[in-house]
Amino acid sequence: ALTYLGSLVEGLSDEFKYALVAGAVTGGGLTVIANAPNPAGMSLLKEYFDEGAVNPLGLFVSATPPTLVAILAFQLL
């Protein structure tokens, strides 16, 4: 939704559009936390947590390394 709404704004520079998409993609690993409750995401992840309860701290710690890799990839490109 963020990238779609950004595409509707007239007069944005190409750099800003790139930053908008990069931010949306980079934060993708943390969307289960940000969009809580996210039933689809929770149903996929619950089997990897004790007692089937998704731990937000565990999810954050697990999502941080791939998020950092995405940030570095977008910064270096």
For each residue, the residues with C-beta under 8 A, 3 or more apart:
1: 4 5
2: 5 6 20 23 24
3: 6 7 20 21 24
4: 1 7 8
5: 1 2 8 9
6: 2 3 9 12 17 20
7: 3 4 17
8: 4 5
9: 5 6 12
10:
11:
12: 6 9 16 17 20
13: 16 17
14: 17 18
15: 18 19
16: 12 13 19 20
17: 6 7 12 13 14 20 21
18: 14 15 21 22
19: 15 16 22 23
20: 2 3 6 12 16 17 23 24
21: 3 17 18 24 25
22: 18 19 25 26 74
23: 2 19 20 26 27
24: 2 3 20 21 27 28
25: 21 22 28 70 74
26: 22 23 67 70 71 74
27: 23 24 30 31 34 67
28: 24 25 31 70
29: 63 66 67 70
30: 27 33 34 60 63 67
31: 27 28 34 35 38 41
32: 35 36 38 41 42 45 54 59
33: 30 36 56 59 60 63
34: 27 30 31
35: 31 32 38 41
36: 32 33 56
37: 42
38: 31 32 35 41 42
39: 42 43
40: 43 44
41: 31 32 35 38 44 45
42: 32 37 38 39 45 46 54
43: 39 40 46
44: 40 41
45: 32 41 42 48 49 54 59
46: 42 43 49 52 53 54
47: 52
48: 45
49: 45 46 52 53 54 55 58
50: 53 55
51:
52: 46 47 49
53: 46 49 50
54: 32 42 45 46 49 58 59
55: 49 50 58 59
56: 33 36 59 60
57: 60 61
58: 49 54 55 61 62
59: 32 33 45 54 55 56 62 63
60: 30 33 56 57 63 64
61: 57 58 64
62: 58 59 65
63: 29 30 33 59 60 66 67
64: 60 61 67 68
65: 62 68 69
66: 29 63 69 70
67: 26 27 29 30 63 64 70 71
68: 64 65 71 72
69: 65 66 72 73
70: 25 26 28 29 66 67 73 74
71: 26 67 68 74 75
72: 68 69 75 76
73: 69 70 76 77
74: 22 25 26 70 71 77
75: 71 72
76: 72 73
77: 73 74
